[in-house]
């Protein structure tokens, strides 16, 4: 029941109760007045028709009392009705609160019931038409399945193949890295000494034997291994051929730098000093501005060999010495060699005893590493002026003390 109607009933009940209460009070006043009148009549002893009057008044009293009692009954009834409706209103309010609190649950419940009903209807429809559906599905599979699913299957298989190839490439790449790392040990061989241990020779020969005869499949490392094998046999002409093939396949700048250096050394060993210098210059020009330490090591080695060659050939070394000092002035392990060659060049003209002493003191904690003196020894022997020859030899012997 709407609250507005309930409130209207309450107002009507209140008004009715108020009216009955006023009516009851009027009857009581009237009754009192009649009783007073009766007493007055009783006091009048000679009142005409006294008995008749008394009866009329008593009847009025009975009537009033009856009306009073009825009014009282009506009032109590109204009060009872009022209490009943009040209780109904309380219950109604509580019910409305419960309805408001549960309305969302009811909506959810009705939605779920609708969904369940839909599923039940669907299942029922499926049960009814399952045989027909099977026929339709079989016909569709026979006619359209290959057309619809085959492209998807082919796409999936292609993706699977691509991913497999990618994984295989990664495995092959890692295998090549390991192989490259193994063969890098051979690439790091020092070519200045011109000789290697028998153990190292056997390692190189073992690598070359595993290559097979199909040169079309040879990699950079394969050709470089063959170069090293021939270089240390020595078979320098074949070594140079294999080195060129390795250089054609080289893509890494560090490998290119090492090959240019190795080519210069090989040409120098073949007596091709002019071609040797050309290779050193290629290396120096290409990588002297590099920030890569490995490449700068190759540049330093090329400069040392070029300056030594110019010294032996009696050519001007000033420009190359200036470049070397510019690039490596803060590198004692490199400057020790450049200053040694500068001392030997100046020793052909003036005494360098004090300079050598200063050199020995400044680089007391530095060695000459793998520097080879064989070519300088041969050059020293070729000097015609005996004084200069002895002076240079003294300094060379002093420098040899810095070998490890």
Residue pairs with C-beta under 8 A, 6 or more apart in sequence:
1 92
3 92
3 93
3 96
6 85
6 88
6 89
6 92
9 85
10 82
10 85
10 86
10 89
13 78
13 81
13 82
13 85
14 82
16 78
17 75
17 78
17 79
17 82
20 71
20 74
20 75
20 78
21 75
23 71
24 68
24 71
24 72
24 75
27 64
27 67
27 68
27 71
28 68
30 64
31 61
31 64
31 65
31 68
34 57
34 60
34 61
34 64
35 61
37 57
38 54
38 57
38 58
38 61
41 47
41 50
41 53
41 54
41 57
42 54
44 50
47 53
126 133
179 221
180 221
183 207
183 221
183 224
183 225
185 203
186 200
186 203
186 204
186 207
186 224
186 225
186 228
187 221
187 224
187 255
187 258
189 196
189 200
189 228
190 370
191 231
191 261
191 262
191 265
191 266
192 265
192 301
192 370
192 371
192 372
193 370
193 372
194 269
194 372
194 374
195 232
196 232
201 232
204 225
204 228
204 229
204 232
205 229
207 225
208 225
208 226
208 229
211 218
211 222
211 225
211 226
218 245
219 249
220 246
220 249
220 250
220 251
220 255
223 242
223 243
223 245
223 246
223 249
224 242
224 243
224 246
224 259
226 242
227 239
227 240
227 242
227 243
227 246
227 262
228 239
229 239
230 236
230 238
230 239
230 242
231 239
231 262
231 266
233 239
234 269
236 266
236 269
236 270
237 270
239 266
240 263
240 266
240 267
240 270
243 259
243 262
243 263
243 266
244 263
246 259
247 256
247 259
247 260
247 263
250 256
250 259
253 287
253 290
253 292
253 295
254 292
254 294
254 295
254 298
256 286
257 283
257 286
257 287
257 294
257 295
257 298
257 299
258 298
260 279
260 280
260 282
260 283
260 286
260 298
260 302
261 279
261 280
261 283
261 298
261 301
261 302
261 305
263 279
264 276
264 277
264 278
264 279
264 280
264 283
264 302
264 305
265 276
265 305
267 273
267 275
267 276
267 279
268 276
268 305
268 309
273 309
273 313
276 305
276 309
277 306
277 309
277 310
280 302
280 303
280 305
280 306
281 306
283 298
283 299
283 302
284 299
284 302
284 303
284 306
284 323
287 295
287 296
287 298
287 299
288 296
288 299
288 323
288 327
290 296
290 299
296 327
296 328
299 327
300 324
300 327
300 328
300 331
300 334
303 320
303 323
303 324
303 327
303 338
304 337
304 338
304 341
304 371
306 320
307 317
307 320
307 321
307 324
307 338
307 341
308 341
308 375
308 376
310 316
310 317
310 320
311 317
311 341
311 344
311 345
311 379
312 375
312 376
312 379
317 341
317 342
317 345
321 338
321 341
321 342
324 334
324 335
324 338
325 335
325 338
328 334
328 335
328 338
329 335
332 363
332 366
333 366
333 369
335 363
336 359
336 363
336 366
336 368
336 402
337 368
337 371
339 359
340 359
340 368
340 399
343 352
343 355
343 356
343 359
343 395
344 376
344 392
344 395
344 396
346 352
346 355
347 388
347 391
347 392
347 395
348 383
348 388
348 392
351 391
352 391
352 395
356 395
356 398
360 398
360 402
363 402
366 402
367 402
367 403
367 404
368 399
368 402
368 403
368 404
369 404
371 403
373 396
373 399
373 400
376 396
377 396
380 389
380 392
380 393
380 396
381 389
383 389
383 392
